[in-house]
Amino acid sequence: MLLVGLWFALTVLPLEALAGTRLALVLGNSHYQAVPVLGNPANDAADVATALRSIGFDVIEQRDGTRDAMANAVRDFSKRLSGADVALFFYAGHGLQMNGENYLVPVDAKIETPADVRFNTMNLTDIQQEMEGAGRANIIILDACRNNPFLEKLARSARAAPTRGLGRIDATGQGSLIVYSTQPNNVALDGSGRNSPFTAALLKHIATPGIEVRQMLSRVRGDVLAATSQQQTPWDSSSLVGDVYLAAAPPPVVTASPPSMPLQPAAPSQVAAPVAAVAAQTPAAAGSPDGECERAAAPAPPFASPEQLKIANTHDYAAAIPICEAAVRANPDQPRLEFLLGLAYGGTKNYLAAQRYLTKAADAGYAPAQGKLGMYFATGRGVVEDMPRAFELFSKAAAAGQPDAISNLGAMYSNGYFVKKDEARALELYQKAIEAGNPFALAQTGLMYFYGKGTPRDYETAAQYFQQAADLNDGFSLKYLAVMQERGLLGARDPAKAAELRRRAVQVDPESQDPKVPRELDATTVRPRRSSGVHYVRIYRYRFVGCAWTWC
């Protein structure tokens, strides 16, 4: 059976802030009332907030905020700063400079005189002073250097000295970093896509594990220069002390024999290589303890064929435990081996021991262990059920490209577990999980289209996703396809075809759950939107050709 996800009901604990000391305030203003709308900032803020949550930040988010709404968000941020080790402020939207001061512009601002600037905007210096404090890293990121729409009116006043772009402010307090999307007194570009060039580059690198924040900004700067034909140069001022990592810190140097897999992917967009590929890249001998543990307990690789799934689902975990224990003793502090030993203990339902080894591997930054441990906290398996902790672990693993974690994050958004229910975001995450190699997300995406969650109901598209999961022997999807044939949701009712689909489901996946489809849902009572022509699903899938599995 495919991976068990979080689609089905789980009990939820009271929502609390994630245990941790990383706090962010993210503001983005697009829909201004008195000046033209900006295309990117609200998107920029939403995406940066999601990225920060994925790497463990507790985020206060405000989009298209009035002055009162922005002030309330800043006040909330200020109250919670005392307990933070890292504080981050991100703003996207209109900003202006006047007489050496920088101001952030709310969506309801009406500015015609210098007095309007002081009373109808947010002074950036006030926010900077609130953030200053010993013992923590304070980071301010400003994508607010767009054209000043109030420049002409303010220029009429002799008392005002408006300037294009934001003026430079330095990181005066110890442990501060201030980042501008472009050089001082210059104007940043909006771009033509969902995000500005600066935020697009920031999103590409902010969740990359193992790189210090100033190294990360160097990569952002290079990407922005390339994207803007050298017109825009991100700028920063730093008084940071020591190294600051927004995502996971680099793993400790290991002097023992090389691990059987990298400690973590090199970048968020990369996923862990299939077990067979990793085995070919590492020096582990066929009879070595780590090689034996790999064969005895390794999970199926992304988008495993039915044969690979069968092997992974028929591991003798009781026999794997002593093998993997020997591997861990021979290669101490290897997160991959600790992860496999945790899987072996979990396979024998010794969840306390499983949780112990998974936690060690997760704490070392190993993404598959973080994703698996997240499932334990989501389901209360071997630990007290804790949805905030599950979300934190899924987010960290997803940031490293772990397919199962991306899918389970989608389930949390789909069901509103810990986070606000957001079906469109869930669908987006499921599709990313599919592209990363998670077969469970195929069935979940089919369900989203079947019930019209996060997208208009579309039976034909749902059937295509179900069929791709069925090609990987997912009995649940086979049964949904049977329901669709029984009820005439894809054309004429076909009981014979439905019966054949159910027989195959029992044969290939006897433990699969039965769909709970409302009885009144059939072609005579529901008229869903139908696809025009053939809908090409935007993912790859396996197709059986003769006796070999190939990409199509």
Order of alpha helices (4+ residues) and beta strands (2+ residues): beta-alpha-beta-alpha-beta-beta-beta-alpha-beta-alpha-beta-alpha-beta-beta-alpha-alpha-beta-alpha-alpha-alpha-alpha-alpha-alpha-alpha-alpha-alpha-alpha-alpha-alpha-alpha-alpha-beta-beta
